[in-house]
Amino acid sequence: MAQIYLMRHGQTDMNIQHMLQGRTNTHLNETGKEMARGAGTFLEQAGIHPDLCLVSPLDRVKETVAIATGIDPASFQEEPLLIEFCFGKYEGVPACEMAPDFHHMFFEEPDKCVMPSDAESYQDILGRAKAFLQKMAEDYTTDDRTIFCGTHGGFLHALLVEAQGKALADFWDVPVKNCAVFRLDINVDPA
């Protein structure tokens, strides 16, 4: 069984401006680069040496993984399932400028939140998380490599909900800070 790790990207200017980045292609700021170097120290001390890096197509993730692992991004394999939530018309909008009901419902009552028509729904991102878990089980259960996946906060929350069988209402319960690293263990029923 492959060892599978997932990491959220480092800090960007949009993070500190409290904007939903979604699929906006942003870059790390200096603090984000420092976070990625710190994550690299953690990976080294923990003995985590990736054999394969699967990454979101967005630059902030590729930059983070390259800094943290020291691996040339040319060898990264883009995995579209790892991309961030699409927030539609709310991408790049400061939280204080969003419709107050939307901001509250999105973060406090996700099970009741209605996303804009041009955005991805909670059900959509949970479906992607489920598809990613299935892909990992199908492609890497007989693999003995270390697989390192670079992704985003929203997607990691969806993955935690799916992997742990949690309710949608608990979507945001586990903190997922910039450069947080999670280990994914996939249990496959013997047939």
Secondary structure, 3 states (H helix, E strand, C coil): CCEEEEEECCCEHHHHCCEECCCCCCCECHHHHHHHHHHHHHHHHHCCCCCEEEECCCHHHHHHHHHHHCCCHHHCEECHHHCCCCCHHHECCEHHHCCHHHHHHHHHCHHHCCCCCCCCCHHHHHHHHHHHHHHHHHHHCCCCCEEEEEECHHHHHHHHHHHHCCCHHHCCCCCCCCCCEEEECCCCCCC
